[in-house]
Amino acid sequence: MATFLTDLFTSIFTPGPTPTLLAATNVSFAALQLVFLVLLILTYSIHFIVLSLLCGGLWWSINWFAAELETAKRIEKEKKNERETEQSDQHERRRRERSVEDSGTETEGGEGRGMGEERRRVTRTTLQPEDVEGEVRKRRSLGSSTGDLSTDSEWDKVEEADTQR
């Protein structure tokens, strides 16, 4: 009993539904249902039937939610294992490909240098700006694009118009 209470106390701070917490929840709801049954027999009040139905619905939903969390954990663990297996397979394939390339008859500086040059050439062509002809484009300023932002020169024009009147 002491270990159950200790486990219950520590399960409060553990994320997710723990078996100890679920057992305590189920025992509590069963005791509450028993109390509602005894009160129904003693008082013949329909209120205890309604409360018992509400309690039963809540009890079922808590157990359903805990089962869904366990299912989600299991699926996530399977996906993680699949990803790890796939990654290790890819690493193994890459290692084999490297060992095959290294053990070939090519010289060390032969084809590898050509591939690097090709990559640099592709990178250079893809990183070039669109206007290569030396044409300089002026960027739009915020004031000219929106029209409702004013500048000091616009205020000067307004003041000149007022002084001319």
SVG drawing of the C-alpha trace seen along z (x, -y; Angstrom):
<svg xmlns="http://www.w3.org/2000/svg" viewBox="-38 -85 84 87">
<polyline fill="none" stroke="black" stroke-width="0.4" points="0.0,0.0 2.9,-2.4 4.5,-1.7 1.2,-2.3 0.9,-5.7 4.5,-6.6 4.0,-5.5 0.7,-7.5 2.5,-10.6 5.3,-10.3 3.0,-9.5 1.4,-12.9 4.6,-14.5 5.2,-12.0 3.7,-13.1 1.1,-10.8 -1.1,-8.3 0.7,-5.9 -0.7,-2.5 -0.8,-3.6 -2.7,-6.8 -5.2,-4.9 -5.7,-2.3 -6.4,-5.1 -8.7,-6.8 -10.7,-3.6 -11.0,-2.8 -12.2,-6.3 -14.8,-6.2 -16.0,-2.8 -16.3,-4.0 -18.2,-7.1 -20.6,-4.9 -21.2,-2.7 -22.0,-5.9 -24.5,-7.0 -26.1,-3.6 -26.4,-3.6 -27.8,-7.2 -30.3,-6.2 -31.5,-3.3 -31.8,-5.4 -33.5,-8.5 -35.2,-7.3 -34.0,-10.5 -33.6,-10.7 -30.7,-13.1 -28.4,-10.2 -29.2,-8.4 -28.3,-11.5 -25.1,-12.0 -24.3,-8.3 -24.7,-8.6 -22.4,-11.7 -19.9,-9.9 -20.0,-6.9 -19.5,-9.0 -16.5,-10.8 -15.0,-7.5 -15.3,-6.0 -13.9,-9.1 -10.8,-9.2 -10.1,-5.5 -10.7,-6.1 -8.3,-9.1 -5.6,-7.1 -5.9,-4.3 -5.6,-6.8 -2.5,-8.3 -0.9,-4.8 -1.8,-4.1 -0.3,-7.3 2.9,-6.6 3.1,-3.1 2.7,-4.5 5.2,-7.2 7.7,-4.7 7.2,-2.5 7.7,-5.5 10.9,-6.4 12.2,-2.9 11.4,-2.9 13.2,-6.2 16.3,-5.0 16.4,-1.8 16.0,-3.7 18.8,-6.2 21.1,-3.4 20.4,-1.6 21.2,-4.9 24.4,-5.3 25.4,-1.8 24.7,-2.2 26.7,-5.4 29.6,-3.7 29.5,-0.8 29.3,-3.3 32.3,-5.2 34.3,-2.0 33.4,-0.8 34.5,-4.2 37.7,-4.2 38.6,-0.7 38.2,-1.3 41.0,-1.7 40.6,-5.5 43.4,-7.7 42.8,-9.8 42.6,-13.1 41.0,-12.0 37.2,-12.1 36.7,-13.6 38.2,-16.9 36.0,-17.0 32.8,-16.5 33.8,-19.3 34.4,-21.6 31.0,-20.7 29.3,-21.5 31.1,-24.8 30.0,-25.7 26.4,-24.8 26.5,-26.8 28.0,-29.8 25.3,-29.8 22.5,-29.4 23.7,-32.1 24.1,-34.8 21.6,-37.7 18.9,-37.9 20.2,-41.3 23.7,-40.3 23.9,-43.1 25.0,-45.7 21.6,-47.4 20.9,-48.9 17.3,-48.9 16.0,-51.4 14.3,-49.9 10.8,-51.2 10.6,-53.3 7.8,-52.9 6.8,-56.6 6.3,-56.4 4.5,-53.0 1.8,-53.8 1.1,-57.4 -0.1,-58.2 3.3,-58.6 4.5,-62.3 7.9,-63.7 9.4,-67.1 9.5,-68.2 5.7,-67.6 5.2,-69.8 7.4,-72.5 5.1,-72.4 2.0,-72.9 3.6,-75.8 4.6,-77.4 1.1,-77.0 -0.2,-78.7 2.2,-81.6 1.3,-82.2 -2.3,-82.8"/>
</svg>
